[in-house]
Amino acid sequence: MFTYESTQFNAAGFILVLLASFISGLRWTLAQIVLQREETGTVYVVVTVAMMVDRTASERVHRVLEKS
């Protein structure tokens, strides 16, 4: 192996990667909490996805499904 004993551990980079992963998980968790509130009526996953999809994209999918 060419990299055997020639790599160096970068603690700052390691911390940044861990922080980015944690923040990404937090973002998705908060998005799920906001989107699945009972007041908004988005308790079901299909309804949540339909609300998030752009109207033109959903129309394209509908056209493709009609053709098949």
Buried (B, 14 or more C-beta within 10 A) or exposed (E): EEEEEEEEEEEEEEEEEEEEEEEEEEEEEEEEEEBBEEEEEBEEEEBBEEEEEEEEEEEEEEEEEEEE
